[in-house]
């Protein structure tokens, strides 16, 4: 039997009694203001299914907090948790060595014979192995003993503190359960308190869905160990009826370990059996620390670390965290999280905080609530902070939260929009550091992708395809059964490289551009330059070419997928070449290579307007076989690209609008992430009211009660995090845009948002910007530059800039012909703009 003093893990008797919530207690201790509840998701019942639980995380460790048992019991708690390197499989060469032998025949089928069906069949002969799957690690369960009925139950997630709190009353005793995951200390923390002495008793257990063993090492410490699968068949795999392959061979599947340790104040902790666990008796409060480790050693190395080594790593994490008092763990967590989260604030009106979040969501259609979208916006930022930190893996299809051994689409990095959408909001919403894991992934892909470029295509540079796993799979997946429209799509490399250059544009960090971004951009451009071929009509094209996950009507009236020079291929190639050329000039290097890229751009197939006035999706004006397809890849040059805009290319912008309208009229954007993309398109078309319409549809049809983005799957919906991130990015674009070289202030403000303010958004050129508007007009703007430079500032339509001041000093500016104003901003200044409502 073990006792643990209360002094080390909390400090004061009043805190032990739990008379204040954890955030309020620590806020007072840290001399911080109490948290505003408009940053809180809250509910009156526990979650009874995983998708309704509340997420916490530190980039590497993630947990879904149910706030009760799966049976709805209030006295229970379940935290399902993940570690971001726990995947099935091991490094392998997934390329099909015979692939390049079929390339010439595919090109002949498309360009010479227009036999698109033959091209589809030949593309399958180029497919390699499926990627592996992200895995769940464990469950932390708590079963508390209570002697009476439960009253005043509340379950909440506070975005400002990154803490889930469950509170309720039993027979005059206030009970609280509080959970967070610390990034500084790499530990999951659960604290349970009662408002009266010695009222907390219960049993704590660890378990998980994978093959495992649970051991009570001491009276207060549990060890969960196990091994991931050697292989899990991907979605669409020919062996999907028996998807999981287990192996005892070292490295054929990685070992994992998790340690849970209980620290009791005012009571006892004792190891128990049936099931193996820890019994806490007569405590006033107790704290549980959980750490986890895996045998992952890097994407190029076999995960053959012994179980003893893995368990030792988890033990080191636990013992390092356990040296700190609970108050210190929480204070370090709070400081780390708020350093990122508090950079940006958004107000879109008064929030009705008296209603549970699920009720506000349910009532949204009948009573539109812009403030709920402000909460959704901050939730998107919170989720990225929680799932992508320096040194972690990037946020995957479900961030870092997954409970299934065979999750939807393997919960991998789907790279034909999804991983990219995960990071659309990172720069604009002031979370640039969170992009580091994405750049690390690109680094790895540039190595595996160089093998794919050579083995699959016989070309230089590097490339990657539709599915990426922790082993940095870059090959076309499918094993001969995948649909070419997703399995053979090979343009994720150029798309990923956009994020590298965008990071430079937002930060103006030339060292990052020189050492981190440009080498990967150049490698992708080398592949794309070699990939281009003559189309027989004087242009350069790509072949085979797929418009992601869509198909067209071939001349024989049947659906087909493979053609040449899809609009998205041309857009990505143009963008990559232009960015590489600009980077070359900025760095003063590779002038000859940049000249080749510039020359190639002039010969790419131009954007074309089709029979309906729409922007063509394919180089041939095919009819769409799936007119309501959720992917809208031909609109890439509108968003997230910047080659089409109402001001610079009005004809193409009109065509893009027609394409968008046709897609939506036919049922497109029926998933959360697709709807998020539609919202972003409307922002770039400067139509705030249409964006608001789509935002409303997102809330009504594609948002779960915990504000998770959903994707319909049969009669149910599944969680897919990209829609949360994409919508956050789109909301930022309604308020601030900088992609055209001009800083556009309130470019697409919906009329439903007449009053509001935002602080801390980022613009290209190293600017941080605050905005306040009233009566639908911009009232105030503050700009804080990180670097010195000249900028074009454009106020909303119907307004002009009256003055610009840096402190007491008036700053000169020039009125330009396009309605913008040019001025010089010095690094470290604080520039305040005033406006008039004179018509330009």
ZAMARGU-4260 file (C-alpha; in steps of 0.2 Angstrom, whole numbers, plus 5000, padded with zeros to 4 digits):
<rodrens>
0) 5000/5000/5000 | 5007/5017/4995 | 5003/5035/5002 | 5008/5051/4993 | 5009/5068/5001
5) 4998/5081/4995 | 5011/5095/4996 | 5021/5089/4981 | 5006/5087/4969 | 4996/5102/4973
10) 5001/5113/4988 | 4987/5120/4998 | 4972/5113/5007 | 4960/5125/4999 | 4965/5119/4982
15) 4963/5101/4988 | 4945/5105/4992 | 4942/5109/4974 | 4932/5125/4979 | 4937/5133/4962
20) 4939/5125/4945 | 4957/5121/4940 | 4958/5134/4926 | 4952/5147/4939 | 4963/5141/4953
25) 4979/5142/4942 | 4974/5158/4933 | 4973/5166/4950 | 4989/5159/4955 | 4997/5165/4939
30) 4989/5182/4940 | 4980/5178/4924 | 4962/5184/4920 | 4949/5170/4922 | 4945/5162/4905
35) 4931/5168/4895 | 4918/5155/4892 | 4915/5160/4874 | 4930/5149/4871 | 4922/5134/4879
40) 4913/5119/4871 | 4901/5112/4885 | 4888/5098/4887 | 4876/5092/4900 | 4879/5073/4897
45) 4894/5062/4894 | 4899/5056/4877 | 4893/5038/4874 | 4902/5036/4857 | 4920/5041/4852
50) 4915/5054/4840 | 4906/5064/4853 | 4921/5065/4865 | 4932/5080/4867 | 4950/5080/4861
55) 4966/5085/4870 | 4984/5084/4863 | 5002/5090/4863 | 5006/5085/4845 | 5013/5068/4849
60) 5000/5062/4862 | 4982/5064/4859 | 4967/5059/4870 | 4948/5059/4867 | 4940/5062/4884
65) 4922/5055/4886 | 4917/5063/4902 | 4909/5047/4907 | 4908/5029/4903 | 4903/5022/4886
70) 4887/5016/4894 | 4884/5035/4899 | 4888/5032/4917 | 4893/5049/4925 | 4904/5041/4938
75) 4915/5033/4925 | 4928/5041/4914 | 4936/5035/4898 | 4951/5043/4889 | 4956/5034/4873
80) 4973/5039/4868 | 4986/5039/4854 | 5004/5041/4851 | 5008/5048/4834 | 5021/5036/4829
85) 5011/5020/4832 | 5008/5013/4815 | 5007/4996/4807 | 5021/4990/4795 | 5039/4994/4792
90) 5050/5003/4779 | 5048/4995/4762 | 5050/4999/4743 | 5032/5000/4738 | 5036/5004/4720
95) 5031/4993/4705 | 5047/4990/4696 | 5038/4986/4680 | 5028/5002/4680 | 5039/5012/4668
100) 5037/4999/4655 | 5019/5004/4653 | 5021/5023/4652 | 5024/5024/4633 | 5008/5013/4630
105) 4998/5024/4641 | 5003/5040/4633 | 5000/5033/4616 | 4983/5027/4621 | 4978/5045/4627
110) 4987/5056/4614 | 4986/5045/4599 | 4971/5034/4600 | 4960/5044/4613 | 4957/5026/4620
115) 4955/5032/4638 | 4948/5016/4644 | 4964/5007/4639 | 4974/5020/4648 | 4964/5017/4664
120) 4968/4998/4663 | 4987/5001/4659 | 4988/5013/4674 | 4983/4999/4685 | 4999/4990/4679
125) 5009/5004/4686 | 5002/5003/4704 | 5013/4998/4719 | 5009/4993/4737 | 4996/5000/4748
130) 5002/5012/4762 | 5001/5007/4781 | 4989/5012/4794 | 4989/5024/4810 | 4985/5014/4826
135) 4976/5017/4842 | 4987/5014/4858 | 4976/5013/4873 | 4962/5017/4885 | 4963/5025/4902
140) 4947/5020/4912 | 4941/5026/4929 | 4927/5019/4939 | 4923/5030/4954 | 4912/5025/4969
145) 4898/5037/4973 | 4884/5034/4986 | 4870/5044/4978 | 4862/5052/4963 | 4873/5064/4952
150) 4867/5082/4949 | 4873/5097/4939 | 4883/5087/4927 | 4894/5098/4915 | 4907/5092/4903
155) 4918/5105/4894 | 4933/5109/4884 | 4941/5126/4887 | 4951/5130/4871 | 4961/5144/4880
160) 4968/5132/4893 | 4967/5116/4882 | 4959/5107/4897 | 4944/5096/4898 | 4934/5097/4914
165) 4920/5086/4921 | 4910/5093/4936 | 4895/5086/4946 | 4888/5085/4963 | 4884/5069/4974
170) 4876/5071/4991 | 4883/5088/4993 | 4901/5084/4987 | 4907/5093/4972 | 4918/5082/4961
175) 4929/5087/4946 | 4939/5078/4933 | 4952/5088/4924 | 4962/5082/4909 | 4976/5090/4898
180) 4991/5084/4888 | 5007/5094/4892 | 5019/5098/4877 | 5033/5104/4889 | 5032/5088/4899
185) 5026/5076/4886 | 5013/5068/4898 | 4994/5065/4899 | 4987/5072/4915 | 4971/5067/4923
190) 4966/5075/4940 | 4951/5070/4951 | 4946/5080/4966 | 4932/5081/4979 | 4926/5096/4988
195) 4927/5087/5005 | 4941/5077/5013 | 4942/5058/5009 | 4927/5057/4997 | 4936/5051/4981
200) 4937/5032/4979 | 4938/5021/4963 | 4947/5009/4951 | 4959/5014/4937 | 4964/5003/4923
205) 4973/5003/4906 | 4968/4993/4891 | 4969/4994/4872 | 4963/4987/4856 | 4979/4979/4850
210) 4988/4964/4856 | 4993/4968/4874 | 4998/4964/4891 | 4994/4975/4907 | 5005/4973/4923
215) 5004/4982/4940 | 5022/4986/4943 | 5019/4994/4960 | 5004/4999/4970 | 5002/5015/4960
220) 5010/5011/4943 | 5003/5001/4928 | 5012/4996/4912 | 5003/4993/4896 | 5013/4985/4882
225) 5010/4977/4865 | 5014/4976/4847 | 5006/4984/4832 | 5002/4974/4816 | 5015/4969/4803
230) 5003/4975/4790 | 4986/4982/4788 | 4978/4982/4771 | 4973/4999/4765 | 4956/5005/4759
235) 4951/4996/4743 | 4964/4983/4746 | 4961/4966/4738 | 4963/4957/4755 | 4952/4969/4764
240) 4942/4955/4771 | 4957/4949/4782 | 4965/4966/4784 | 4977/4964/4799 | 4993/4954/4798
245) 5002/4950/4815 | 5019/4944/4817 | 5031/4940/4831 | 5046/4944/4821 | 5056/4959/4828
250) 5053/4974/4817 | 5038/4967/4808 | 5026/4979/4818 | 5033/4990/4832 | 5032/4987/4850
255) 5023/5001/4861 | 5022/5004/4880 | 5012/5016/4891 | 5014/5019/4909 | 5001/5026/4921
260) 5005/5032/4938 | 4993/5037/4952 | 4998/5051/4965 | 4985/5051/4979 | 4982/5065/4991
265) 4973/5061/5008 | 4970/5042/5004 | 4978/5026/4998 | 4983/5018/4981 | 4983/4999/4980
270) 4987/4987/4965 | 4971/4976/4961 | 4967/4962/4950 | 4953/4956/4939 | 4955/4967/4930
275) 4973/4973/4933 | 4972/4990/4940 | 4974/5002/4954 | 4961/5005/4968 | 4961/5022/4976
280) 4952/5023/4993 | 4947/5038/5003 | 4957/5051/4994 | 4953/5070/4994 | 4961/5070/4976
285) 4972/5061/4965 | 4982/5064/4949 | 4986/5051/4935 | 5001/5054/4924 | 5001/5044/4908
290) 5016/5042/4896 | 5018/5032/4880 | 5032/5027/4868 | 5034/5016/4853 | 5048/5007/4843
295) 5048/5019/4829 | 5066/5024/4825 | 5063/5034/4809 | 5055/5032/4792 | 5070/5023/4784
300) 5074/5012/4799 | 5065/4995/4804 | 5056/4998/4820 | 5065/4984/4829 | 5068/4992/4845
305) 5065/4980/4859 | 5050/4981/4871 | 5062/4983/4885 | 5069/4999/4877 | 5052/5005/4872
310) 5046/5003/4890 | 5062/5012/4897 | 5058/5027/4886 | 5040/5028/4893 | 5047/5026/4910
315) 5060/5041/4908 | 5046/5052/4902 | 5035/5047/4917 | 5049/5050/4930 | 5054/5066/4923
320) 5036/5073/4924 | 5033/5065/4941 | 5047/5076/4948 | 5036/5092/4946 | 5022/5097/4957
325) 5005/5096/4949 | 5003/5115/4949 | 5020/5116/4940 | 5014/5104/4927 | 4999/5114/4924
330) 5007/5131/4924 | 5020/5125/4911 | 5006/5117/4900 | 4996/5133/4901 | 5010/5145/4897
335) 5015/5134/4882 | 4998/5132/4875 | 4993/5151/4877 | 5009/5157/4869 | 5002/5150/4853
340) 4983/5151/4856 | 4982/5169/4862 | 4990/5176/4847 | 4973/5177/4838 | 4956/5182/4845
345) 4940/5184/4835 | 4923/5191/4840 | 4908/5190/4828 | 4895/5195/4841 | 4889/5191/4858
350) 4889/5172/4862 | 4874/5163/4870 | 4885/5154/4883 | 4870/5149/4893 | 4866/5135/4880
355) 4876/5119/4878 | 4886/5119/4862 | 4876/5105/4855 | 4860/5115/4857 | 4868/5130/4849
360) 4873/5119/4834 | 4856/5111/4833 | 4847/5128/4833 | 4859/5136/4820 | 4848/5134/4805
365) 4833/5142/4813 | 4843/5155/4823 | 4860/5159/4814 | 4874/5162/4827 | 4890/5170/4820
370) 4898/5168/4837 | 4897/5150/4835 | 4908/5151/4820 | 4920/5162/4830 | 4921/5147/4842
375) 4923/5135/4827 | 4937/5146/4820 | 4947/5145/4837 | 4943/5127/4838 | 4952/5124/4821
380) 4967/5133/4828 | 4966/5123/4845 | 4966/5107/4835 | 4981/5111/4825 | 4991/5116/4841
385) 4985/5100/4849 | 4990/5089/4834 | 5005/5097/4826 | 5020/5103/4835 | 5039/5104/4831
390) 5046/5086/4832 | 5029/5078/4830 | 5021/5069/4815 | 5010/5080/4804 | 4991/5081/4808
395) 4984/5066/4798 | 4966/5063/4792 | 4960/5063/4810 | 4973/5074/4818 | 4981/5062/4830
400) 4964/5055/4837 | 4959/5038/4831 | 4952/5023/4840 | 4951/5010/4826 | 4963/4997/4820
405) 4957/4999/4802 | 4952/5018/4803 | 4944/5026/4788 | 4957/5028/4774 | 4970/5021/4786
410) 4970/5038/4795 | 4985/5042/4784 | 4991/5058/4775 | 4980/5058/4760 | 4989/5070/4749
415) 4977/5075/4735 | 4970/5089/4746 | 4968/5083/4764 | 4985/5085/4772 | 4987/5101/4763
420) 4970/5108/4769 | 4976/5103/4787 | 4989/5117/4785 | 4979/5130/4775 | 4976/5140/4791
425) 4993/5138/4799 | 5001/5154/4792 | 4986/5166/4792 | 4980/5162/4809 | 4998/5164/4817
430) 5003/5146/4820 | 5018/5145/4808 | 5028/5135/4820 | 5015/5121/4819 | 5020/5118/4800
435) 5037/5111/4805 | 5030/5093/4805 | 5023/5095/4788 | 5040/5101/4782 | 5049/5086/4790
440) 5037/5075/4780 | 5041/5084/4764 | 5060/5081/4768 | 5057/5062/4770 | 5046/5062/4754
445) 5060/5070/4744 | 5070/5055/4748 | 5058/5041/4746 | 5050/5051/4731 | 5067/5051/4722
450) 5066/5032/4722 | 5049/5033/4716 | 5053/5045/4702 | 5067/5033/4696 | 5059/5016/4698
455) 5041/5021/4693 | 5044/5034/4679 | 5063/5033/4676 | 5064/5052/4679 | 5075/5064/4690
460) 5069/5074/4705 | 5056/5067/4717 | 5038/5064/4717 | 5024/5058/4728 | 5006/5052/4726
465) 4990/5050/4734 | 4993/5040/4750 | 5007/5044/4763 | 5011/5034/4779 | 5024/5036/4792
470) 5036/5026/4781 | 5034/5041/4769 | 5026/5030/4755 | 5027/5040/4739 | 5023/5027/4726
475) 5006/5025/4717 | 4996/5013/4728 | 4983/5001/4722 | 4991/4984/4718 | 4982/4983/4702
480) 4964/4986/4709 | 4965/5005/4713 | 4955/5017/4703 | 4968/5027/4693 | 4959/5044/4697
485) 4966/5042/4715 | 4979/5028/4715 | 4989/5035/4700 | 4988/5054/4704 | 5006/5059/4706
490) 5006/5078/4709 | 5006/5079/4728 | 5024/5084/4728 | 5021/5101/4719 | 5006/5104/4730
495) 5016/5101/4746 | 5030/5112/4740 | 5018/5127/4740 | 5017/5126/4759 | 5036/5128/4759
500) 5036/5144/4749 | 5021/5151/4758 | 5030/5150/4774 | 5044/5160/4767 | 5031/5173/4760
505) 5023/5175/4777 | 5040/5176/4787 | 5052/5182/4774 | 5065/5171/4782 | 5078/5169/4768
510) 5088/5156/4777 | 5073/5145/4778 | 5071/5148/4759 | 5089/5144/4756 | 5091/5128/4767
515) 5074/5121/4770 | 5062/5126/4756 | 5071/5128/4739 | 5081/5112/4739 | 5064/5102/4740
520) 5055/5114/4728 | 5069/5112/4715 | 5069/5093/4717 | 5050/5093/4713 | 5052/5105/4699
525) 5066/5094/4691 | 5053/5079/4691 | 5039/5090/4684 | 5050/5097/4670 | 5055/5080/4665
530) 5037/5074/4666 | 5031/5086/4653 | 5029/5080/4636 | 5023/5088/4619 | 5004/5087/4616
535) 5006/5087/4597 | 4997/5104/4597 | 5012/5115/4602 | 5009/5114/4621 | 5018/5104/4635
540) 5006/5093/4644 | 5006/5079/4658 | 5001/5061/4654 | 4994/5051/4662 | 4984/5064/4670
545) 4970/5062/4683 | 4958/5075/4690 | 4958/5069/4708 | 4944/5056/4711 | 4934/5062/4697
550) 4929/5055/4680 | 4923/5061/4663 | 4912/5054/4649 | 4923/5047/4636 | 4918/5048/4617
555) 4909/5031/4619 | 4898/5037/4632 | 4906/5028/4646 | 4915/5035/4661 | 4934/5036/4661
560) 4948/5043/4672 | 4964/5045/4663 | 4968/5059/4650 | 4982/5072/4648 | 4985/5089/4655
565) 4971/5091/4668 | 4968/5108/4674 | 4975/5105/4691 | 4991/5097/4684 | 4994/5113/4674
570) 4990/5124/4689 | 5002/5115/4701 | 5016/5115/4688 | 5014/5133/4684 | 5014/5138/4703
575) 5029/5127/4707 | 5039/5133/4692 | 5034/5151/4696 | 5039/5149/4715 | 5055/5141/4710
580) 5060/5154/4698 | 5056/5168/4711 | 5066/5159/4724 | 5080/5157/4712 | 5080/5176/4709
585) 5079/5180/4728 | 5093/5168/4732 | 5104/5173/4717 | 5107/5155/4712 | 5101/5143/4698
590) 5098/5156/4685 | 5099/5143/4671 | 5087/5131/4679 | 5075/5146/4683 | 5076/5151/4664
595) 5071/5133/4659 | 5056/5134/4671 | 5051/5151/4664 | 5052/5145/4646 | 5041/5129/4650
600) 5028/5139/4659 | 5025/5149/4643 | 5021/5132/4634 | 5009/5124/4647 | 4991/5121/4641
605) 4982/5137/4646 | 4966/5137/4656 | 4951/5135/4645 | 4933/5140/4646 | 4921/5126/4641
610) 4904/5124/4633 | 4894/5130/4649 | 4905/5144/4652 | 4914/5134/4665 | 4932/5132/4669
615) 4937/5116/4661 | 4942/5102/4672 | 4951/5093/4658 | 4961/5099/4643 | 4947/5092/4632
620) 4929/5099/4636 | 4923/5082/4642 | 4906/5080/4651 | 4907/5076/4669 | 4902/5058/4673
625) 4900/5064/4692 | 4894/5082/4691 | 4892/5082/4710 | 4910/5076/4714 | 4916/5082/4731
630) 4933/5086/4724 | 4934/5102/4714 | 4952/5101/4708 | 4951/5112/4693 | 4947/5127/4704
635) 4964/5125/4712 | 4971/5141/4704 | 4957/5150/4713 | 4961/5143/4730 | 4972/5139/4737
640) 4982/5144/4722 | 4982/5162/4716 | 4982/5162/4697 | 4964/5166/4695 | 4955/5181/4704
645) 4941/5193/4700 | 4953/5208/4699 | 4967/5201/4688 | 4958/5188/4678 | 4939/5192/4678
650) 4935/5181/4663 | 4943/5165/4671 | 4935/5171/4688 | 4918/5170/4680 | 4921/5153/4673
655) 4927/5147/4690 | 4911/5154/4698 | 4901/5144/4685 | 4910/5128/4688 | 4908/5131/4707
660) 4889/5134/4705 | 4887/5119/4694 | 4896/5108/4706 | 4886/5114/4721 | 4869/5113/4711
665) 4873/5094/4708 | 4876/5090/4726 | 4894/5093/4728 | 4902/5099/4744 | 4892/5086/4753
670) 4907/5082/4765 | 4914/5094/4778 | 4930/5096/4769 | 4923/5099/4752 | 4911/5112/4760
675) 4926/5121/4768 | 4934/5122/4750 | 4918/5129/4743 | 4918/5142/4757 | 4936/5147/4753
680) 4932/5148/4734 | 4918/5161/4738 | 4930/5171/4749 | 4942/5172/4734 | 4927/5177/4723
685) 4924/5191/4735 | 4907/5185/4739 | 4905/5185/4758 | 4886/5181/4758 | 4889/5166/4748
690) 4903/5161/4759 | 4891/5163/4774 | 4878/5153/4765 | 4890/5138/4764 | 4896/5141/4782
695) 4878/5139/4788 | 4877/5123/4778 | 4893/5117/4785 | 4886/5119/4803 | 4869/5112/4798
700) 4875/5096/4789 | 4893/5093/4792 | 4897/5097/4810 | 4896/5085/4825 | 4890/5091/4842
705) 4909/5092/4847 | 4912/5103/4832 | 4921/5089/4823 | 4920/5090/4804 | 4911/5075/4797
710) 4911/5065/4782 | 4895/5054/4777 | 4898/5036/4777 | 4883/5025/4773 | 4870/5029/4787
715) 4883/5036/4799 | 4896/5050/4798 | 4915/5049/4802 | 4927/5062/4808 | 4939/5070/4796
720) 4949/5084/4803 | 4953/5093/4787 | 4936/5102/4786 | 4939/5110/4803 | 4955/5117/4797
725) 4949/5122/4780 | 4935/5131/4787 | 4946/5141/4799 | 4957/5146/4784 | 4942/5152/4774
730) 4935/5162/4789 | 4952/5171/4790 | 4951/5174/4771 | 4934/5183/4773 | 4943/5196/4784
735) 4961/5197/4777 | 4969/5192/4760 | 4986/5195/4754 | 4989/5182/4740 | 4989/5195/4726
740) 5003/5205/4733 | 4991/5218/4741 | 4985/5217/4759 | 4966/5217/4757 | 4956/5222/4772
745) 4939/5214/4775 | 4938/5209/4757 | 4923/5198/4758 | 4914/5202/4774 | 4897/5194/4775
750) 4882/5206/4778 | 4877/5194/4793 | 4893/5200/4802 | 4890/5219/4804 | 4900/5220/4820
755) 4916/5211/4825 | 4935/5212/4828 | 4949/5201/4825 | 4967/5202/4832 | 4983/5194/4826
760) 4980/5187/4809 | 4995/5186/4798 | 4998/5192/4780 | 5012/5189/4768 | 5027/5200/4770
765) 5029/5197/4788 | 5014/5207/4795 | 5002/5204/4810 | 4986/5213/4808 | 4971/5218/4819
770) 4954/5224/4812 | 4938/5231/4820 | 4922/5234/4810 | 4905/5242/4814 | 4890/5244/4804
775) 4898/5233/4790 | 4912/5246/4789 | 4930/5245/4794 | 4933/5256/4809 | 4951/5252/4815
780) 4966/5243/4808 | 4983/5240/4817 | 4998/5233/4808 | 5014/5226/4816 | 5028/5222/4804
785) 5041/5209/4807 | 5052/5215/4793 | 5054/5232/4784 | 5046/5234/4767 | 5034/5242/4755
790) 5016/5236/4755 | 5000/5240/4746 | 4985/5241/4757 | 4967/5240/4751 | 4952/5245/4762
795) 4935/5238/4759 | 4925/5244/4744 | 4918/5261/4747 | 4931/5266/4760 | 4948/5275/4758
800) 4963/5276/4770 | 4962/5293/4779 | 4978/5292/4789 | 4992/5280/4794 | 5002/5283/4810
805) 5016/5275/4819 | 5014/5280/4836 | 5013/5299/4836 | 5022/5300/4819 | 5011/5302/4803
810) 5016/5290/4789 | 5015/5295/4770 | 5006/5284/4757 | 5002/5285/4739 | 4985/5281/4731
815) 4986/5268/4717 | 4975/5266/4702 | 4968/5249/4709 | 4960/5256/4725 | 4975/5252/4736
820) 4988/5263/4745 | 5006/5260/4745 | 5017/5264/4760 | 5033/5259/4769 | 5032/5250/4785
825) 5046/5248/4797 | 5050/5232/4807 | 5045/5234/4825 | 5033/5248/4822 | 5014/5248/4827
830) 5004/5256/4813 | 4986/5262/4815 | 4975/5266/4800 | 4960/5277/4800 | 4947/5277/4786
835) 4934/5287/4778 | 4918/5282/4768 | 4921/5292/4753 | 4918/5282/4737 | 4934/5279/4727
</rodrens>
